[in-house]
Amino acid sequence: MVTPNPAPTQASMPAGSGWQRGGAQAIRRRITDRAVGVACIIATVVVVYLLFSILWTLIVRGGAGLSWPTFTHSTAAPGTGGGLANAIVGSLEQTGLAALIGTPLGMMAGVYLSEFSRDGRIVSLVRFVSDMMLSVPSILVGLFVYLIFVEPAGHFSGWAGMFALTILFIPVVVRTTEDMLRLVPRAMREAAYALGAPKWRVILSICLRAARGGIMTGVLLALARISGETAPLLFTSLGNLNWSTSLNAPMASLPVTIYQYAGSAYDDWVQMAWTGALLITAAVLATSILARWWLLRNGSVK
């Protein structure tokens, strides 16, 4: 009766065999995996710590200036008990109009790049310009608007500030819309076409509906970007210490007021600067939470 040969073991394998090399590689892979995992955890902890440190500093330093006069009184001379009412209204007007104008324009441009013309020189040029505008310094946008809008008109205005913020808003929405629409499965489009739906209906009812969660995220990112912009507003709407809701005149805004007050030698102005920074952060955070809640309610985000 023939007995089968026993399976080779680590002791019976010759030195330097493939089995030992494979075991060493597996050990190195496990060590590398553990090291990368620990590094990712450390990086996450550092980022979260920095984020909460900023939020806590804003709450502590800015919360001390929150009072009813802050929301009802306009900016005033040091020591006279002024507030931020005119700056809050000015920021809401300029940022809100920029978002209302920039959102549909950016979405339509993103839909065109993704659905109607994926290739071609014009599309490549539009995509290149859009990507370039994502990283252009905002002060250059402010200077550009000053040359084509403020200087010919002969005065600063809220319209000029709104126009500068719109220029900064649109590229973010364009890029996000295009990328999100490209992630929609082609099978969904083909199924709609097979049922006889025209292309505009497919885009409106299928593609945009499927990508609305990502598009909304892009809109919020663009809104967060322009909410704290100071440089373009210094060249366009300039600022106004008095109450003014007219877009045809210089208009106050929270970023410009923070810039003017933060470097002041007066303690009450510095306190107002911290309070203004807290209000901007709270407004962006509240908008993001509300948008996220709306998307969850409508089943766009899981």
Secondary structure, DSSP 8 states (H G I E B T S, - for coil): ---------TTTS-TT-HHHHHHHHHHHHHHHHHHHHHHHHHHHHHHHHHHHHHHHHHHHHHHTT--HHHHHS---STTS---SHHHHHHHHHHHHHHHHHHHHHHHHHHHIIIII-SSSHHHHHHHHHHHHHHHS-HHHHHHHHIIIIIHHHTS--HHHHHHHHHHHHHHHHHHHHHHHHHTS-HHHHHHHHHTT--HHHHIIIIIHHHHHHHHHHHHHHHHHHHHT--HHHHHHT---SS----TTS----HHHHHHHHHT-S-HHHHHHHHHHHHHHHHHHHHHHHHHHHHHHHTTS--
